[in-house]
Amino acid sequence: MVTDLFVGIEALAFAIALARRHAHGAALDDRALERQRWLIASFAAIGSAALLGAAIHARVPVGDDPTRRRMWRLSLGLIAVGGWSAWRIGAATALSSRPRRRVARATTLAYGTYLATLTRTNPPFVVAIAAYVPGAIFLSAALATRLKQPAERRSIALALVGMGLTFVGALVQVGRIAIHPRLFDHNATYHAIQAVALACFFAAADGIVRQGTRHAPRAAHEVNQPVRT
């Protein structure tokens, strides 16, 4: 419960900070705005899912309880939104307009179908990981294409470290690997790794958003002015 609560507060704080950071900042182009919105969605979804997990561990009775089932399904759906966000961030990073629109349509259909099935099923947590991991792999590959840009290399490398830790955390969760079987079980170990991964990704968020837009465009009255010598 405690580690879920920490991850939830951390991720939601990152979502709010990222939204405020660019609220009144320099103009962003369409791709940068798309990356920003889906980054915020990703942090918000992961944070909300973690807070639901904390609530389930803290207060909801163990067993086949209707409230527990509803909260469980909602948390799995929010994790899927994180995977959907990864696809959209990756597409806005590495793809041109037409392929980006195709990814948007395909992922909307796929994740919409998955979310609809959650209203009638009660799958295990491994299903949520399976819904998240493909998007994370795609995003990692998309970010890797930006490593050749010297100005972006540091932030992209940090984001890739965060993605790598995400995969490690998934393996820890599925493999039930624990620091201690009772005092710090596999869930707590997974959450600890996830917390570090989120911190890495947030530290890289500004660089991810501003890829290729480091210099704000000139004001309209400055365009086509004669050069003075």
KAURDA-V389281 format. One record per backbone hydrogen bond with DSSP energy under -1.0 kcal/mol. CO is the residue of the C=O (numbers start at 1). NH is the residue of the N-H. E is the energy in kcal/mol with one decimal. If there is no record, write none. Layout:
<<CO,NH,E> <CO,NH,E>>
This chain:
<<1,5,-2.5> <2,6,-2.3> <3,7,-2.3> <4,8,-2.5> <5,9,-2.5> <6,10,-2.6> <7,11,-2.7> <8,12,-2.2> <9,13,-2.3> <10,14,-2.1> <11,15,-2.2> <12,16,-2.3> <13,17,-2.6> <14,18,-2.5> <15,19,-2.0> <16,20,-2.4> <17,21,-2.3> <18,22,-1.2> <29,33,-2.5> <30,34,-2.2> <31,35,-2.5> <32,36,-2.6> <33,37,-2.7> <34,38,-2.2> <35,39,-2.2> <36,40,-2.4> <37,41,-2.3> <38,42,-2.3> <39,43,-2.5> <40,44,-2.7> <41,45,-2.6> <42,46,-2.5> <43,47,-2.6> <44,48,-2.4> <45,49,-2.5> <46,50,-2.2> <47,51,-2.1> <48,52,-2.2> <49,53,-2.2> <50,54,-2.3> <51,55,-2.3> <52,56,-2.6> <53,57,-2.4> <54,58,-2.0> <55,59,-2.6> <55,60,-1.1> <63,65,-2.1> <65,69,-2.4> <66,70,-2.2> <67,71,-2.4> <68,72,-2.6> <69,73,-2.5> <70,74,-2.2> <71,75,-2.4> <72,76,-2.2> <73,77,-2.2> <74,78,-2.2> <75,79,-1.9> <76,80,-1.8> <77,81,-1.7> <78,82,-1.5> <79,83,-1.6> <80,84,-2.7> <81,85,-2.5> <82,86,-1.7> <83,87,-1.7> <84,88,-1.9> <85,89,-2.7> <86,90,-2.5> <87,91,-2.4> <88,92,-2.1> <90,94,-2.4> <91,95,-2.0> <96,100,-2.2> <97,101,-2.1> <98,102,-1.9> <99,103,-2.4> <100,104,-2.2> <101,105,-2.4> <102,106,-2.8> <103,107,-2.7> <104,108,-1.9> <105,109,-2.1> <106,110,-2.6> <107,111,-2.9> <108,112,-1.9> <109,113,-2.2> <110,114,-2.1> <111,115,-2.7> <112,116,-1.9> <113,117,-2.0> <114,118,-1.3> <116,119,-1.1> <117,120,-1.6> <124,127,-1.5> <125,129,-1.8> <126,130,-2.1> <127,131,-1.7> <128,132,-1.3> <129,133,-2.9> <132,136,-1.8> <133,137,-2.5> <134,138,-2.3> <135,139,-2.7> <136,140,-2.2> <137,141,-2.3> <138,142,-2.4> <139,143,-2.8> <140,144,-2.1> <143,146,-2.0> <144,147,-1.3> <146,149,-1.7> <149,152,-1.3> <149,153,-1.2> <152,156,-2.6> <153,157,-2.5> <154,158,-2.0> <155,159,-2.3> <156,160,-2.4> <157,161,-1.9> <158,162,-2.0> <159,163,-2.3> <160,164,-2.6> <161,165,-2.3> <162,166,-1.6> <163,167,-1.9> <164,168,-2.1> <165,169,-2.8> <166,170,-2.1> <167,171,-2.1> <168,172,-2.3> <169,173,-2.4> <170,174,-2.7> <171,175,-2.8> <172,177,-2.2> <184,180,-2.4> <185,189,-2.5> <186,190,-2.3> <187,191,-2.5> <188,192,-2.2> <189,193,-2.0> <190,194,-2.5> <191,195,-2.4> <192,196,-1.5> <193,197,-2.3> <194,198,-2.6> <195,199,-1.8> <196,200,-2.3> <197,201,-2.2> <198,202,-2.5> <199,203,-2.3> <200,204,-1.2> <202,205,-1.1> <204,208,-2.1> <205,209,-2.7> <206,210,-2.2> <210,213,-2.6> <219,222,-1.6> <222,225,-1.1>>
